[in-house]
Structure formats: C-alpha cells, structure tokens
C-alpha cells in the first residue's frame, strides 16, 4: 500500500531538487523547430551549449588540479 503525501508537506533538500531537475531534463523531449517554439528551441540549444562548456571547463580544472598534485 502506498502513502500519498501532499506536496506542501514534503521537505525539499538541495540534493532532491537537483535530482528532480535532472529527471525533468532527461524525460522532457527537446523542442521542435516549429513556428510556435523556435524561441524555445533556440534557448534550449544555447543553454545546452553553456552547460556543456561549463562542464568541460570544470572537468579540465579538476584534471589540472590532479596533475598539479601528482607532479
């Protein structure tokens, strides 16, 4: 038997909020190049480019820190 809790009664931790956001991004399909959603697609592509750039810079910085520790 499952328990149903109201949304207001749930406490949201930062880790849970990140997990919910990642689940939403994974399950939500990319917008299409349709007349009504071109601005949304443009924002989605730009946001994706920024996110991957930040992830790449962070990974490079972490690798650089590891190399500095090793040598």
C-alpha positions in Angstrom: 0.0 0.0 0.0 1.5 3.4 -0.9 1.3 6.5 1.1 0.2 9.7 -0.5 1.6 12.9 0.9 0.6 16.4 0.0 3.2 18.4 -1.9 3.3 21.1 0.8 4.1 18.6 3.4 7.3 17.3 1.6 10.6 18.9 2.5 12.8 19.5 -0.4 16.5 19.2 0.1 19.0 20.7 -2.3 20.1 17.2 -3.5 16.5 16.2 -4.1 15.9 19.4 -6.1 18.9 18.7 -8.3 17.7 15.1 -8.8 14.2 16.3 -9.7 15.7 18.9 -12.2 17.9 16.2 -13.8 14.9 13.8 -14.1 12.9 16.6 -15.7 15.6 17.3 -18.2 16.1 13.6 -19.0 12.4 12.9 -19.6 11.5 16.1 -21.4 11.9 15.9 -25.1 13.8 18.6 -27.0 11.6 21.3 -28.5 11.0 21.1 -32.3 11.7 23.6 -35.0 8.1 24.6 -35.3 6.7 28.1 -35.8 5.4 28.3 -32.2 8.5 27.0 -30.5 11.5 28.4 -32.3 12.5 30.7 -29.5 12.2 27.8 -27.0 14.5 25.7 -29.2 17.0 28.5 -29.6 17.1 28.9 -25.8 17.4 25.2 -25.3 20.3 24.9 -27.7 22.1 28.0 -26.2 21.5 26.7 -22.6 22.9 23.3 -23.6 26.0 24.9 -25.1 26.6 26.9 -22.0 26.0 23.9 -19.7 28.4 21.7 -21.7 31.0 24.5 -21.8 30.8 24.9 -18.0 31.1 21.1 -17.5 34.1 21.0 -19.8 35.9 23.8 -18.0 35.1 22.3 -14.6 36.4 18.9 -15.7 39.6 20.5 -17.2 40.2 22.4 -14.0 39.7 19.2 -11.9 42.1 17.3 -14.1 44.6 20.2 -13.9 44.4 20.1 -10.1 45.1 16.4 -10.1 48.1 16.8 -12.4 49.5 19.5 -10.2 49.1 17.3 -7.1 50.9 14.4 -8.9 53.8 16.3 -10.2 
